[in-house]
Amino acid sequence: MEKRAQLYEGKAKRVFATDNEDLVIVSYKDDATAFNGLKKGTIKGKGVINNQMSNRLMKLLEKAGVPTHFVEELNERETLVRKVSIVPLEVIIRNISAGSFSKRYGVEEGIVFDEPTIEFSYKNDDLGDPLINAYHAVALKLADREEIEEIKRLAFMVNDNLKAFWAGCGVTLVDFKLEFGKTSDGRIVLADEISPDTCRLWDSVTHEKLDKDRFRRDLGGVEDAYAEVMKRLNEHI
């Protein structure tokens, strides 16, 4: 597979064209951002961990019936994926109160919900990724009703499978963000990444944070937390 011109550079990844118009190469960076890019830094080795973790979890999800953009891991930082048109909705599933949910509704962190919640935010940096509901998404033509229902169905499938997997690793899946894309034939597939950048992961016993909150909140030990999560994943996959 021939790597060609860079198509896009985001906060955490670069995307390159290939000699196949339906496939692109995603390259993961060590750059870290928080609060819509207001806080910036570097987490050494993050790109390698996020690339390999995303790929292994997407393969696990594919076996469970969740279609993804994953094709092949090329090296420790680069992966070949299907080219998709990203649906401009960030999909957030929450199992436990934390982060912006706790701040928004004035509740403490750590409340276990009777059932998971789902929320959408409009993927738009200039607007600060505001919360949005399905009616707004349809009105803005970000997705149609059938696509939104399919995204919801797949997001809850992802949650069921990842919750069970991480529990086996001694890790609690608190909440996470997903992105979906449409392939050239219009199929909705899971895209982007699944990593400590996009998931809140707590040690099941100590509730120690093993994710990007260590960077957001200046807790220290960021690289060690990412490495610990990767170690546990490798022991159970």
Secondary structure by P-SEA (a helix, b strand, c coil): ccccccccccccccccccccccbbbbbbbcbbbcccccbbbbbcaaaaaaaaaaaaaaaaaaaacccccccccccccbbbbcccccccbbbbbbccccaaaaaaacccccccccbbbbbbcccccccccccccaaaaaaaccccaaaaaaaaaaaaaaaaaaaaaaaaaccccccbbbbbbbcccbbbbbccccccccccccccccccccccccccccccaaaaaaaaaaaaaaacc
